[in-house]
Amino acid sequence: MKPAKILDGKAVADEIRREIAQEVALFQERFGNSPRLAAILVGDDPASQVYVRNKERACHQAGIGSTVHRLPGPSSEATLLDLLQALNLDPAVHGILVQLPLPRHIDTRRILDAIAPAKDVDAFAPENVGLISQGRPRFLPCTPHGVMQLLGRSQIPLAGQHAVVVGRSDIVGKPLAMMLAQKEGPLGATNANATVTLVHSQSDDIGNYTRQADVLIVAIGKAEAITADMVKEGAVVIDVGINRLGDRLVGDVHFPSVVAKASAITPVPGGVGPLTIAMLLRNTLEAAKQAEAARTPRG
């Protein structure tokens, strides 16, 4: 068997970001303003600060305006809700992102539900999740959309394939399962129409399902949980996880053993991760386009 193709998420993300930068320039030329993202960071979690800085830098490189609202860790839920209300009403803000995790004294679901659906560029709001389920999304959630773009742009078809998703989080697993099963994907019909199995921590014998996968996508947050004996020969393996194991960053898949069985596989880091921010930029641009379309009278 040929060595597995290593799917370079950074290269695909760079390609998408160049496309977005060109579209942003056209948007600026047409409307005289820039798409703008408002990010909210509560507390001083080091990882969250790094993520927010990376998003801020990516916005700048694409020509997208960004503002980071930093609130002290003890800030009340009411303070955060007041800020969200102000951003919801601000026509200069097209997208709103609340960096997770939030401090424990704040109800995360209540905060995310308070973001106006038209500015919910993470696509976590119930209205946006419902639109995804019906195949008419306003926005696609960033990490699942990144997975779909990586597969499509790597010429890996999904139509007719058995895709197994390991993990049922609201952020990755559940929305990705919906997207895989749609009649049309972000890149057309071949980038969808999979037969989908969703397994999770309460599934009996996860390996029984993963060994059936033509396309195996893992997002469970458990370091190197999927080993070679759980993977079908020639499967495409997408590892969404990122975990610190000693002084190493590893995924949810045991890369050294699985790479010998897969036909294609994502590395960690450098696989899915870079695409998440690229798709956040895409959603912010799309939110700005939708806002301008809503303001333009129909003749």
C-alpha positions in Angstrom: 0.0 0.0 0.0 1.2 3.5 -0.8 2.2 5.8 2.1 -0.7 7.9 3.4 -1.2 11.3 1.8 -0.6 13.9 4.5 -3.4 16.5 4.2 -1.9 19.9 4.7 -4.5 22.0 6.4 -2.2 25.1 6.6 -1.8 25.1 2.8 -5.6 24.8 2.2 -6.2 27.5 4.8 -3.8 29.8 3.2 -5.5 29.3 -0.2 -8.9 30.1 1.4 -7.5 33.2 3.2 -6.1 34.6 -0.1 -9.5 34.1 -1.7 -11.2 35.9 1.3 -8.7 38.8 1.1 -9.6 39.3 -2.6 -13.3 39.3 -1.8 -12.9 41.7 1.1 -11.1 44.1 -1.2 -14.1 44.0 -3.6 -16.5 44.5 -0.7 -14.5 47.6 0.5 -14.5 48.9 -3.1 -18.3 48.4 -3.4 -19.6 49.5 0.0 -16.8 51.8 1.3 -16.4 49.9 4.6 -14.9 46.6 5.8 -16.4 43.6 7.4 -15.9 43.8 11.2 -15.6 41.1 13.8 -16.1 41.8 17.5 -14.5 39.3 19.9 -15.1 39.1 23.6 -12.6 37.6 26.0 -13.5 37.2 29.6 -10.6 36.5 32.0 -7.0 35.8 31.4 -6.9 32.1 30.3 -3.5 31.9 28.5 -4.8 29.6 25.7 -7.8 31.8 25.0 -5.6 34.9 24.8 -3.4 33.1 22.2 -6.5 32.1 20.2 -7.9 35.6 20.2 -4.6 37.1 19.1 -4.4 34.6 16.3 -7.9 35.6 15.2 -7.1 39.3 15.4 -4.0 38.8 13.3 -5.9 36.8 10.7 -8.5 39.5 10.4 -5.9 42.1 9.9 -4.2 40.1 7.1 -7.5 39.6 5.3 -8.5 43.3 5.6 -11.3 42.5 8.1 -11.7 44.9 10.9 -11.5 43.5 14.4 -12.1 44.7 18.0 -11.4 42.7 21.1 -13.4 43.4 24.2 -11.5 42.2 27.2 -13.4 41.8 30.4 -12.0 40.9 33.8 -12.6 37.3 35.0 -15.0 38.3 37.8 -17.3 40.2 35.4 -20.9 39.4 35.9 -23.2 37.6 33.4 -25.3 40.8 33.2 -22.2 42.9 32.2 -21.5 40.4 29.4 -25.1 40.4 28.3 -25.2 44.2 28.2 -22.1 44.2 26.0 -23.6 41.7 23.6 -26.8 43.7 23.3 -24.7 46.8 22.4 -22.8 44.8 19.7 -26.0 43.3 18.4 -27.4 46.8 17.8 -24.2 48.2 16.3 -24.5 48.3 12.5 -20.7 48.6 12.1 -20.2 45.1 13.7 -21.0 42.2 11.4 -19.8 39.3 13.4 -19.7 38.5 17.2 -17.5 35.9 18.7 -17.4 35.0 22.4 -14.2 33.1 23.2 -14.8 29.9 25.1 -14.4 28.7 27.8 -16.2 31.3 29.9 -15.7 31.5 33.7 -17.8 29.0 35.6 -20.1 31.6 37.1 -21.4 32.5 33.6 -24.0 30.4 31.9 -22.3 29.7 28.5 -25.5 28.7 26.7 -27.4 31.8 27.8 -24.5 34.0 26.5 -24.3 32.2 23.2 -28.1 32.4 22.8 -27.9 36.2 23.3 -25.9 36.7 20.1 -28.0 38.0 17.3 -28.3 35.0 14.8 -27.3 37.3 11.9 -24.0 38.0 13.7 -23.4 34.5 15.1 -20.3 33.7 13.0 -19.6 30.6 15.1 -23.1 29.3 14.1 -23.9 28.1 17.6 -27.3 29.9 17.9 -30.3 27.5 17.8 -31.8 29.3 14.8 -28.5 28.8 12.8 -28.2 25.2 13.9 -31.8 24.6 12.7 -31.0 26.2 9.3 -28.0 23.9 9.0 -30.2 20.8 9.7 -32.5 21.9 6.9 -29.7 22.3 4.4 -30.1 26.1 4.1 -27.4 27.5 6.4 -26.9 31.2 7.1 -23.4 30.2 8.3 -21.6 26.9 8.7 -19.7 26.2 12.0 -16.1 27.0 11.6 -14.3 23.7 12.4 -16.8 21.4 10.6 -16.8 23.7 7.6 -13.0 23.5 7.7 -13.1 19.7 7.6 -15.5 19.8 4.6 -13.2 22.3 2.7 -10.1 20.2 3.5 -11.8 17.1 2.1 -13.2 18.8 -1.0 -10.1 20.7 -1.9 -8.0 17.5 -1.4 -10.2 15.8 -4.0 -11.6 13.3 -1.5 -15.3 12.6 -2.5 -17.9 12.0 0.2 -20.8 10.9 -1.9 -21.7 7.3 -1.3 -18.9 6.9 1.3 -19.5 5.7 4.9 -18.4 8.5 7.1 -18.0 7.8 10.8 -17.8 10.7 13.2 -16.4 10.0 16.7 -17.7 12.6 19.2 -21.1 14.4 19.5 -20.2 17.9 20.7 -22.4 20.8 19.6 -19.2 22.5 18.2 -17.9 19.7 15.9 -19.5 16.2 16.0 -23.2 16.9 15.7 -23.1 19.7 13.1 -20.5 17.9 11.0 -22.7 14.7 10.9 -25.5 16.9 9.6 -23.3 18.5 7.0 -21.9 15.2 5.7 -25.4 13.8 5.2 -26.7 16.9 3.2 -27.5 16.6 -0.5 -25.2 19.6 -1.2 -22.0 20.4 0.5 -20.0 23.6 0.6 -18.2 22.4 -2.6 -21.1 20.7 -4.3 -22.8 17.3 -4.3 -19.7 15.2 -4.2 -18.7 17.1 -1.0 -21.8 15.6 0.8 -24.2 12.7 0.4 -22.3 10.4 2.8 -23.8 7.6 4.8 -23.1 8.8 8.3 -22.6 7.1 11.6 -22.2 9.1 14.8 -20.5 7.4 17.8 -19.7 8.7 21.2 -18.6 7.8 24.7 -21.8 5.7 25.4 -21.5 3.8 22.1 -20.8 0.1 22.6 -17.5 -1.0 21.1 -16.5 2.2 19.2 -13.9 0.2 17.2 -16.7 -1.9 15.7 -17.9 1.3 14.0 -14.6 3.0 13.2 -13.4 -0.1 11.4 -16.3 0.3 8.9 -15.4 3.9 8.0 -14.3 5.0 4.6 -13.9 8.4 6.1 -13.1 8.6 9.8 -13.4 11.9 11.6 -12.4 12.0 15.2 -13.2 14.8 17.7 -13.4 13.4 21.2 -10.6 15.4 23.1 -8.8 12.3 24.2 -5.1 12.0 23.3 -4.3 9.2 20.8 -7.5 7.3 21.5 -7.9 5.9 18.0 -5.3 3.3 17.2 -4.4 1.4 14.1 -6.5 -1.7 15.0 -9.6 0.6 15.0 -9.0 1.9 11.4 -10.0 0.3 8.1 -7.2 -0.3 5.6 -7.1 2.7 3.2 -9.5 4.9 5.2 -9.3 8.7 5.1 -8.6 9.9 8.7 -9.4 13.4 9.8 -8.1 14.2 13.4 -9.8 17.3 14.8 -8.4 16.8 18.3 -5.4 18.7 19.8 -4.0 17.6 23.2 -0.9 18.2 25.2 0.9 14.9 26.0 4.0 15.8 28.0 5.9 18.2 25.8 4.1 17.2 22.6 1.0 18.3 20.9 -1.0 15.2 19.7 -4.4 14.5 18.2 -7.1 12.1 19.1 -5.6 9.6 16.7 -2.4 7.7 17.3 -0.7 9.1 14.2 2.5 6.9 14.1 0.4 3.7 13.8 -2.6 4.9 11.9 -0.5 6.7 9.1 0.6 3.2 8.0 -3.0 2.1 7.4 -4.7 5.2 6.1 -4.8 6.4 2.5 -4.9 10.1 3.7 -4.6 11.6 7.2 -4.3 15.0 8.9 -1.3 15.8 11.1 -1.6 17.5 14.5 -0.7 20.3 14.5 -1.1 21.6 10.9 -4.2 19.7 9.9 -7.7 20.9 10.7 -6.6 23.7 13.2 -5.6 26.4 10.6 -8.9 26.0 8.8 -11.0 26.9 11.8 -9.8 30.6 11.7 -10.1 30.7 7.9 -13.7 29.7 8.1 -14.3 32.3 10.8 -13.1 34.9 8.4 -15.4 33.5 5.7 -18.4 33.8 8.0 -17.5 37.3 9.0 -17.4 38.3 5.3 -20.6 36.5 4.6 -22.3 38.3 7.6 -21.2 41.6 6.2 -22.6 40.7 2.7 -25.9 39.7 4.2 -26.1 42.9 6.3 -25.5 45.0 3.2 -28.0 43.0 1.2 -30.6 43.6 3.9 -29.9 47.4 3.8 -30.2 47.6 0.0 -33.7 48.3 -1.2 -35.0 45.8 -3.8 -36.0 47.5 -7.0 
